[in-house]
Amino acid sequence: MSTSSAKTVQPLSIRPSSQQKRVIAQAAKLLNVSVSQFILQRAYTDAQAVLAEQTRFGLNDAQWKSFLAALDAPAKQPSGVRKLLQEPGVFDGDR
């Protein structure tokens, strides 16, 4: 993303119920921020957490050791791969 597009402010419309709006406004007031700032801060933080859950994972000590052992183990060769790679392919004919 370029620097100029990162600074561009984009509108975002939402339509909360009257109760949702009242609760959000009350929480924003308690934190001394605008409703827009409150919603944006909370939504951004939650969005980062959702993305992190999809890209990161945690392991306990036993799981970590098992994971490292799997990485260090010799690669398994599926049956038939050597034969497949030694046979001529569809593009290997005489031209």
N, CA, C and O atoms as a Tinker XYZ file with bonds, in Angstrom:
   380  protein
     1  N      0.847000   -1.172000    0.000000    73     2
     2  CA     0.000000    0.000000    0.000000    64     1     3
     3  C      0.885000    1.225000    0.000000    63     2     4     5
     4  O      1.847000    1.291000    0.765000    81     3
     5  N      0.579000    2.201000   -0.846000    73     3     6
     6  CA     1.386000    3.403000   -0.908000    64     5     7
     7  C      1.082000    4.304000    0.281000    63     6     8     9
     8  O      0.055000    4.168000    0.946000    81     7
     9  N      1.998000    5.223000    0.528000    73     7    10
    10  CA     1.850000    6.134000    1.663000    64     9    11
    11  C      0.621000    7.009000    1.513000    63    10    12    13
    12  O     -0.088000    7.253000    2.489000    81    11
    13  N      0.357000    7.487000    0.299000    73    11    14
    14  CA    -0.785000    8.374000    0.107000    64    13    15
    15  C     -2.112000    7.660000    0.352000    63    14    16    17
    16  O     -3.029000    8.247000    0.927000    81    15
    17  N     -2.226000    6.393000   -0.079000    73    15    18
    18  CA    -3.483000    5.677000    0.150000    64    17    19
    19  C     -3.654000    5.288000    1.610000    63    18    20    21
    20  O     -4.781000    5.134000    2.079000    81    19
    21  N     -2.543000    5.126000    2.339000    73    19    22
    22  CA    -2.630000    4.796000    3.755000    64    21    23
    23  C     -3.173000    5.967000    4.557000    63    22    24    25
    24  O     -3.795000    5.764000    5.600000    81    23
    25  N     -2.950000    7.185000    4.089000    73    23    26
    26  CA    -3.405000    8.375000    4.790000    64    25    27
    27  C     -4.820000    8.779000    4.381000    63    26    28    29
    28  O     -5.429000    9.612000    5.051000    81    27
    29  N     -5.350000    8.220000    3.317000    73    27    30
    30  CA    -6.675000    8.572000    2.846000    64    29    31
    31  C     -7.720000    8.056000    3.824000    63    30    32    33
    32  O     -7.703000    6.888000    4.213000    81    31
    33  N     -8.622000    8.936000    4.212000    73    31    34
    34  CA    -9.695000    8.574000    5.125000    64    33    35
    35  C    -10.895000    8.131000    4.301000    63    34    36    37
    36  O    -11.334000    8.836000    3.393000    81    35
    37  N    -11.414000    6.969000    4.625000    73    35    38
    38  CA   -12.553000    6.414000    3.906000    64    37    39
    39  C    -13.765000    6.375000    4.826000    63    38    40    41
    40  O    -13.638000    5.994000    5.989000    81    39
    41  N    -14.929000    6.757000    4.336000    73    39    42
    42  CA   -16.132000    6.682000    5.173000    64    41    43
    43  C    -16.574000    5.235000    5.357000    63    42    44    45
    44  O    -16.338000    4.381000    4.503000    81    43
    45  N    -17.211000    4.986000    6.478000    73    43    46
    46  CA   -17.740000    3.663000    6.791000    64    45    47
    47  C    -19.108000    3.874000    7.434000    63    46    48    49
    48  O    -19.215000    4.523000    8.475000    81    47
    49  N    -20.125000    3.338000    6.831000    73    47    50
    50  CA   -21.476000    3.541000    7.350000    64    49    51
    51  C    -21.951000    2.304000    8.092000    63    50    52    53
    52  O    -21.766000    1.179000    7.629000    81    51
    53  N    -22.566000    2.523000    9.250000    73    51    54
    54  CA   -23.194000    1.438000    9.999000    64    53    55
    55  C    -24.568000    1.902000   10.443000    63    54    56    57
    56  O    -24.831000    3.102000   10.516000    81    55
    57  N    -25.440000    0.957000   10.738000    73    55    58
    58  CA   -26.792000    1.293000   11.160000    64    57    59
    59  C    -27.139000    0.514000   12.429000    63    58    60    61
    60  O    -27.773000   -0.539000   12.370000    81    59
    61  N    -26.716000    1.047000   13.574000    73    59    62
    62  CA   -27.005000    0.339000   14.823000    64    61    63
    63  C    -28.456000    0.567000   15.254000    63    62    64    65
    64  O    -29.104000    1.531000   14.847000    81    63
    65  N    -28.935000   -0.341000   16.079000    73    63    66
    66  CA   -30.258000   -0.124000   16.688000    64    65    67
    67  C    -30.112000    1.021000   17.691000    63    66    68    69
    68  O    -28.997000    1.415000   18.033000    81    67
    69  N    -31.220000    1.541000   18.149000    73    67    70
    70  CA   -31.152000    2.650000   19.104000    64    69    71
    71  C    -30.465000    2.208000   20.395000    63    70    72    73
    72  O    -29.722000    2.987000   20.992000    81    71
    73  N    -30.701000    0.976000   20.831000    73    71    74
    74  CA   -30.038000    0.488000   22.045000    64    73    75
    75  C    -28.536000    0.338000   21.819000    63    74    76    77
    76  O    -27.741000    0.730000   22.674000    81    75
    77  N    -28.139000   -0.224000   20.677000    73    75    78
    78  CA   -26.713000   -0.366000   20.379000    64    77    79
    79  C    -26.035000    1.001000   20.352000    63    78    80    81
    80  O    -24.948000    1.176000   20.902000    81    79
    81  N    -26.685000    1.965000   19.710000    73    79    82
    82  CA   -26.113000    3.310000   19.623000    64    81    83
    83  C    -25.985000    3.938000   21.005000    63    82    84    85
    84  O    -24.985000    4.592000   21.297000    81    83
    85  N    -26.979000    3.747000   21.848000    73    83    86
    86  CA   -26.964000    4.307000   23.195000    64    85    87
    87  C    -25.817000    3.705000   24.023000    63    86    88    89
    88  O    -25.093000    4.429000   24.707000    81    87
    89  N    -25.660000    2.387000   23.955000    73    87    90
    90  CA   -24.599000    1.718000   24.714000    64    89    91
    91  C    -23.226000    2.140000   24.209000    63    90    92    93
    92  O    -22.323000    2.404000   25.003000    81    91
    93  N    -23.069000    2.203000   22.896000    73    91    94
    94  CA   -21.782000    2.612000   22.314000    64    93    95
    95  C    -21.455000    4.053000   22.699000    63    94    96    97
    96  O    -20.317000    4.355000   23.057000    81    95
    97  N    -22.428000    4.926000   22.630000    73    95    98
    98  CA   -22.222000    6.327000   22.986000    64    97    99
    99  C    -21.837000    6.455000   24.463000    63    98   100   101
   100  O    -20.974000    7.258000   24.818000    81    99
   101  N    -22.477000    5.667000   25.313000    73    99   102
   102  CA   -22.166000    5.702000   26.746000    64   101   103
   103  C    -20.725000    5.234000   26.998000    63   102   104   105
   104  O    -20.004000    5.842000   27.789000    81   103
   105  N    -20.317000    4.169000   26.332000    73   103   106
   106  CA   -18.954000    3.656000   26.495000    64   105   107
   107  C    -17.933000    4.665000   25.963000    63   106   108   109
   108  O    -16.891000    4.880000   26.583000    81   107
   109  N    -18.229000    5.281000   24.823000    73   107   110
   110  CA   -17.326000    6.286000   24.256000    64   109   111
   111  C    -17.176000    7.469000   25.202000    63   110   112   113
   112  O    -16.076000    7.989000   25.396000    81   111
   113  N    -18.282000    7.885000   25.784000    73   111   114
   114  CA   -18.248000    9.010000   26.723000    64   113   115
   115  C    -17.385000    8.681000   27.933000    63   114   116   117
   116  O    -16.618000    9.523000   28.401000    81   115
   117  N    -17.509000    7.446000   28.445000    73   115   118
   118  CA   -16.693000    7.031000   29.592000    64   117   119
   119  C    -15.206000    7.073000   29.277000    63   118   120   121
   120  O    -14.391000    7.366000   30.151000    81   119
   121  N    -14.857000    6.785000   28.048000    73   119   122
   122  CA   -13.445000    6.806000   27.636000    64   121   123
   123  C    -13.012000    8.166000   27.096000    63   122   124   125
   124  O    -11.857000    8.354000   26.714000    81   123
   125  N    -13.955000    9.114000   27.069000    73   123   126
   126  CA   -13.680000   10.475000   26.612000    64   125   127
   127  C    -13.189000   10.512000   25.160000    63   126   128   129
   128  O    -12.247000   11.231000   24.827000    81   127
   129  N    -13.845000    9.725000   24.309000    73   127   130
   130  CA   -13.560000    9.727000   22.876000    64   129   131
   131  C    -14.887000    9.854000   22.133000    63   130   132   133
   132  O    -15.954000    9.635000   22.707000    81   131
   133  N    -14.810000   10.205000   20.873000    73   131   134
   134  CA   -16.028000   10.292000   20.072000    64   133   135
   135  C    -16.537000    8.876000   19.776000    63   134   136   137
   136  O    -15.801000    7.896000   19.892000    81   135
   137  N    -17.796000    8.799000   19.397000    73   135   138
   138  CA   -18.373000    7.508000   19.029000    64   137   139
   139  C    -17.602000    6.920000   17.850000    63   138   140   141
   140  O    -17.319000    5.723000   17.826000    81   139
   141  N    -17.266000    7.754000   16.879000    73   139   142
   142  CA   -16.500000    7.272000   15.716000    64   141   143
   143  C    -15.141000    6.720000   16.133000    63   142   144   145
   144  O    -14.729000    5.656000   15.671000    81   143
   145  N    -14.446000    7.450000   17.009000    73   143   146
   146  CA   -13.137000    6.982000   17.480000    64   145   147
   147  C    -13.284000    5.668000   18.247000    63   146   148   149
   148  O    -12.485000    4.748000   18.070000    81   147
   149  N    -14.293000    5.585000   19.085000    73   147   150
   150  CA   -14.517000    4.368000   19.866000    64   149   151
   151  C    -14.767000    3.170000   18.946000    63   150   152   153
   152  O    -14.144000    2.119000   19.096000    81   151
   153  N    -15.675000    3.341000   18.006000    73   151   154
   154  CA   -16.009000    2.239000   17.097000    64   153   155
   155  C    -14.798000    1.844000   16.264000    63   154   156   157
   156  O    -14.508000    0.656000   16.122000    81   155
   157  N    -14.095000    2.811000   15.717000    73   155   158
   158  CA   -12.936000    2.510000   14.872000    64   157   159
   159  C    -11.842000    1.812000   15.667000    63   158   160   161
   160  O    -11.271000    0.828000   15.196000    81   159
   161  N    -11.542000    2.305000   16.867000    73   159   162
   162  CA   -10.500000    1.680000   17.680000    64   161   163
   163  C    -10.854000    0.233000   18.009000    63   162   164   165
   164  O    -10.019000   -0.660000   17.867000    81   163
   165  N    -12.081000    0.001000   18.443000    73   163   166
   166  CA   -12.504000   -1.347000   18.823000    64   165   167
   167  C    -12.580000   -2.275000   17.616000    63   166   168   169
   168  O    -12.143000   -3.423000   17.687000    81   167
   169  N    -13.124000   -1.791000   16.526000    73   167   170
   170  CA   -13.241000   -2.628000   15.328000    64   169   171
   171  C    -11.860000   -2.987000   14.787000    63   170   172   173
   172  O    -11.627000   -4.123000   14.373000    81   171
   173  N    -10.945000   -2.018000   14.792000    73   171   174
   174  CA    -9.593000   -2.256000   14.288000    64   173   175
   175  C     -8.855000   -3.281000   15.145000    63   174   176   177
   176  O     -8.199000   -4.181000   14.620000    81   175
   177  N     -8.964000   -3.141000   16.458000    73   175   178
   178  CA    -8.330000   -4.084000   17.377000    64   177   179
   179  C     -8.898000   -5.493000   17.191000    63   178   180   181
   180  O     -8.150000   -6.470000   17.138000    81   179
   181  N    -10.213000   -5.587000   17.093000    73   179   182
   182  CA   -10.845000   -6.896000   16.885000    64   181   183
   183  C    -10.460000   -7.498000   15.537000    63   182   184   185
   184  O    -10.237000   -8.704000   15.435000    81   183
   185  N    -10.380000   -6.663000   14.507000    73   183   186
   186  CA    -9.997000   -7.155000   13.181000    64   185   187
   187  C     -8.579000   -7.703000   13.193000    63   186   188   189
   188  O     -8.306000   -8.737000   12.584000    81   187
   189  N     -7.669000   -7.011000   13.886000    73   187   190
   190  CA    -6.295000   -7.509000   13.994000    64   189   191
   191  C     -6.259000   -8.854000   14.722000    63   190   192   193
   192  O     -5.490000   -9.739000   14.348000    81   191
   193  N     -7.076000   -9.012000   15.747000    73   191   194
   194  CA    -7.109000  -10.277000   16.489000    64   193   195
   195  C     -7.635000  -11.403000   15.613000    63   194   196   197
   196  O     -7.100000  -12.511000   15.643000    81   195
   197  N     -8.671000  -11.135000   14.836000    73   195   198
   198  CA    -9.224000  -12.149000   13.934000    64   197   199
   199  C     -8.174000  -12.575000   12.914000    63   198   200   201
   200  O     -7.995000  -13.766000   12.659000    81   199
   201  N     -7.486000  -11.603000   12.334000    73   199   202
   202  CA    -6.453000  -11.935000   11.345000    64   201   203
   203  C     -5.306000  -12.710000   11.982000    63   202   204   205
   204  O     -4.773000  -13.640000   11.376000    81   203
   205  N     -4.924000  -12.336000   13.193000    73   203   206
   206  CA    -3.842000  -13.041000   13.881000    64   205   207
   207  C     -4.227000  -14.488000   14.155000    63   206   208   209
   208  O     -3.388000  -15.383000   14.048000    81   207
   209  N     -5.480000  -14.723000   14.504000    73   207   210
   210  CA    -5.937000  -16.092000   14.765000    64   209   211
   211  C     -5.838000  -16.962000   13.514000    63   210   212   213
   212  O     -5.691000  -18.180000   13.611000    81   211
   213  N     -5.919000  -16.342000   12.354000    73   211   214
   214  CA    -5.876000  -17.092000   11.102000    64   213   215
   215  C     -4.454000  -17.307000   10.598000    63   214   216   217
   216  O     -4.236000  -18.134000    9.713000    81   215
   217  N     -3.485000  -16.578000   11.145000    73   215   218
   218  CA    -2.122000  -16.670000   10.631000    64   217   219
   219  C     -1.101000  -17.135000   11.656000    63   218   220   221
   220  O      0.030000  -17.462000   11.294000    81   219
   221  N     -1.476000  -17.169000   12.923000    73   219   222
   222  CA    -0.544000  -17.579000   13.972000    64   221   223
   223  C     -1.167000  -18.684000   14.807000    63   222   224   225
   224  O     -2.387000  -18.781000   14.935000    81   223
   225  N     -0.309000  -19.505000   15.365000    73   223   226
   226  CA    -0.807000  -20.538000   16.268000    64   225   227
   227  C      0.208000  -20.740000   17.386000    63   226   228   229
   228  O      1.400000  -20.488000   17.211000    81   227
   229  N     -0.272000  -21.192000   18.521000    73   227   230
   230  CA     0.599000  -21.423000   19.657000    64   229   231
   231  C      0.672000  -22.905000   19.988000    63   230   232   233
   232  O     -0.287000  -23.648000   19.781000    81   231
   233  N      1.806000  -23.320000   20.497000    73   231   234
   234  CA     2.012000  -24.713000   20.861000    64   233   235
   235  C      2.566000  -24.789000   22.277000    63   234   236   237
   236  O      3.360000  -23.946000   22.691000    81   235
   237  N      2.138000  -25.810000   23.012000    73   235   238
   238  CA     2.761000  -26.039000   24.318000    64   237   239
   239  C      4.107000  -26.728000   24.084000    63   238   240   241
   240  O      4.456000  -27.027000   22.942000    81   239
   241  N      4.856000  -26.980000   25.140000    73   239   242
   242  CA     6.214000  -27.540000   24.998000    64   241   243
   243  C      6.222000  -28.878000   24.267000    63   242   244   245
   244  O      7.062000  -29.098000   23.394000    81   243
   245  N      5.300000  -29.771000   24.611000    73   243   246
   246  CA     5.257000  -31.090000   23.971000    64   245   247
   247  C      4.909000  -30.962000   22.486000    63   246   248   249
   248  O      5.502000  -31.635000   21.644000    81   247
   249  N      3.954000  -30.105000   22.176000    73   247   250
   250  CA     3.576000  -29.905000   20.777000    64   249   251
   251  C      4.723000  -29.282000   19.985000    63   250   252   253
   252  O      4.959000  -29.648000   18.833000    81   251
   253  N      5.437000  -28.337000   20.606000    73   251   254
   254  CA     6.569000  -27.694000   19.940000    64   253   255
   255  C      7.658000  -28.712000   19.627000    63   254   256   257
   256  O      8.210000  -28.706000   18.527000    81   255
   257  N      7.972000  -29.583000   20.578000    73   255   258
   258  CA     8.993000  -30.611000   20.350000    64   257   259
   259  C      8.569000  -31.557000   19.235000    63   258   260   261
   260  O      9.389000  -31.950000   18.405000    81   259
   261  N      7.306000  -31.917000   19.216000    73   259   262
   262  CA     6.784000  -32.787000   18.161000    64   261   263
   263  C      6.860000  -32.091000   16.800000    63   262   264   265
   264  O      7.218000  -32.709000   15.798000    81   263
   265  N      6.526000  -30.817000   16.776000    73   263   266
   266  CA     6.589000  -30.025000   15.544000    64   265   267
   267  C      8.020000  -29.963000   15.021000    63   266   268   269
   268  O      8.257000  -30.169000   13.830000    81   267
   269  N      8.980000  -29.676000   15.912000    73   267   270
   270  CA    10.382000  -29.630000   15.504000    64   269   271
   271  C     10.874000  -30.982000   15.009000    63   270   272   273
   272  O     11.628000  -31.052000   14.039000    81   271
   273  N     10.450000  -32.056000   15.671000    73   271   274
   274  CA    10.848000  -33.401000   15.237000    64   273   275
   275  C     10.324000  -33.682000   13.829000    63   274   276   277
   276  O     11.024000  -34.276000   13.009000    81   275
   277  N      9.103000  -33.259000   13.554000    73   275   278
   278  CA     8.537000  -33.466000   12.217000    64   277   279
   279  C      9.311000  -32.662000   11.171000    63   278   280   281
   280  O      9.517000  -33.136000   10.054000    81   279
   281  N      9.736000  -31.455000   11.526000    73   279   282
   282  CA    10.523000  -30.650000   10.591000    64   281   283
   283  C     11.906000  -31.252000   10.345000    63   282   284   285
   284  O     12.425000  -31.198000    9.230000    81   283
   285  N     12.492000  -31.821000   11.386000    73   283   286
   286  CA    13.834000  -32.393000   11.277000    64   285   287
   287  C     13.865000  -33.790000   10.663000    63   286   288   289
   288  O     14.920000  -34.253000   10.230000    81   287
   289  N     12.731000  -34.455000   10.624000    73   287   290
   290  CA    12.667000  -35.825000   10.088000    64   289   291
   291  C     12.946000  -35.803000    8.588000    63   290   292   293
   292  O     12.637000  -34.823000    7.910000    81   291
   293  N     13.527000  -36.878000    8.074000    73   291   294
   294  CA    13.758000  -36.942000    6.626000    64   293   295
   295  C     12.421000  -36.897000    5.878000    63   294   296   297
   296  O     11.398000  -37.387000    6.358000    81   295
   297  N     12.466000  -36.305000    4.715000    73   295   298
   298  CA    11.253000  -36.201000    3.900000    64   297   299
   299  C     10.783000  -37.590000    3.487000    63   298   300   301
   300  O     11.587000  -38.458000    3.148000    81   299
   301  N      9.492000  -37.780000    3.521000    73   299   302
   302  CA     8.926000  -39.056000    3.071000    64   301   303
   303  C      8.658000  -38.954000    1.578000    63   302   304   305
   304  O      8.183000  -37.931000    1.085000    81   303
   305  N      8.968000  -40.025000    0.871000    73   303   306
   306  CA     8.746000  -40.044000   -0.556000    64   305   307
   307  C      7.499000  -40.877000   -0.845000    63   306   308   309
   308  O      7.496000  -42.090000   -0.636000    81   307
   309  N      6.453000  -40.233000   -1.318000    73   307   310
   310  CA     5.241000  -40.991000   -1.625000    64   309   311
   311  C      5.536000  -42.100000   -2.635000    63   310   312   313
   312  O      6.362000  -41.935000   -3.532000    81   311
   313  N      4.858000  -43.216000   -2.477000    73   311   314
   314  CA     5.100000  -44.345000   -3.379000    64   313   315
   315  C      4.785000  -43.952000   -4.817000    63   314   316   317
   316  O      3.802000  -43.264000   -5.093000    81   315
   317  N      5.627000  -44.399000   -5.705000    73   315   318
   318  CA     5.418000  -44.158000   -7.125000    64   317   319
   319  C      6.031000  -42.874000   -7.645000    63   318   320   321
   320  O      6.054000  -42.669000   -8.859000    81   319
   321  N      6.527000  -42.000000   -6.785000    73   319   322
   322  CA     7.074000  -40.734000   -7.256000    64   321   323
   323  C      8.334000  -40.956000   -8.080000    63   322   324   325
   324  O      8.487000  -40.363000   -9.148000    81   323
   325  N      9.242000  -41.807000   -7.596000    73   323   326
   326  CA    10.477000  -42.053000   -8.340000    64   325   327
   327  C     10.164000  -42.596000   -9.738000    63   326   328   329
   328  O     10.744000  -42.141000  -10.724000    81   327
   329  N      9.250000  -43.565000   -9.825000    73   327   330
   330  CA     8.865000  -44.143000  -11.114000    64   329   331
   331  C      8.236000  -43.077000  -12.010000    63   330   332   333
   332  O      8.536000  -42.999000  -13.201000    81   331
   333  N      7.370000  -42.267000  -11.432000    73   331   334
   334  CA     6.696000  -41.227000  -12.198000    64   333   335
   335  C      7.704000  -40.242000  -12.784000    63   334   336   337
   336  O      7.572000  -39.822000  -13.934000    81   335
   337  N      8.704000  -39.877000  -11.997000    73   335   338
   338  CA     9.687000  -38.909000  -12.464000    64   337   339
   339  C     10.660000  -39.497000  -13.487000    63   338   340   341
   340  O     11.308000  -38.749000  -14.219000    81   339
   341  N     10.770000  -40.817000  -13.545000    73   339   342
   342  CA    11.672000  -41.451000  -14.496000    64   341   343
   343  C     10.988000  -41.747000  -15.824000    63   342   344   345
   344  O     11.667000  -41.953000  -16.830000    81   343
   345  N      9.677000  -41.770000  -15.847000    73   343   346
   346  CA     8.937000  -42.034000  -17.087000    64   345   347
   347  C      8.869000  -40.765000  -17.932000    63   346   348   349
   348  O      8.820000  -39.656000  -17.400000    81   347
   349  N      8.867000  -40.940000  -19.262000    73   347   350
   350  CA     8.737000  -39.753000  -20.120000    64   349   351
   351  C      7.372000  -39.095000  -19.909000    63   350   352   353
   352  O      6.363000  -39.768000  -19.697000    81   351
   353  N      7.372000  -37.770000  -19.973000    73   351   354
   354  CA     6.131000  -37.025000  -19.821000    64   353   355
   355  C      5.486000  -36.739000  -21.168000    63   354   356   357
   356  O      6.047000  -37.060000  -22.216000    81   355
   357  N      4.333000  -36.147000  -21.133000    73   355   358
   358  CA     3.598000  -35.861000  -22.374000    64   357   359
   359  C      4.339000  -34.871000  -23.266000    63   358   360   361
   360  O      4.101000  -34.839000  -24.474000    81   359
   361  N      5.221000  -34.071000  -22.704000    73   359   362
   362  CA     5.955000  -33.091000  -23.495000    64   361   363
   363  C      7.352000  -33.550000  -23.854000    63   362   364   365
   364  O      8.124000  -32.780000  -24.426000    81   363
   365  N      7.701000  -34.815000  -23.524000    73   363   366
   366  CA     9.037000  -35.317000  -23.748000    64   365   367
   367  C      9.210000  -36.050000  -25.095000    63   366   368   369
   368  O     10.250000  -36.672000  -25.308000    81   367
   369  N      8.252000  -35.997000  -25.981000    73   367   370
   370  CA     8.324000  -36.708000  -27.259000    64   369   371
   371  C      9.272000  -36.032000  -28.234000    63   370   372   373
   372  O      9.713000  -34.906000  -28.004000    81   371
   373  N      9.586000  -36.727000  -29.334000    73   371   374
   374  CA    10.432000  -36.169000  -30.381000    64   373   375
   375  C      9.628000  -35.122000  -31.145000    63   374   376   377
   376  O      8.429000  -35.283000  -31.371000    81   375
   377  N     10.281000  -34.094000  -31.521000    73   375   378
   378  CA     9.604000  -33.030000  -32.267000    64   377   379
   379  C     10.104000  -32.997000  -33.659000    63   378   380
   380  O      9.660000  -32.169000  -34.456000    81   379
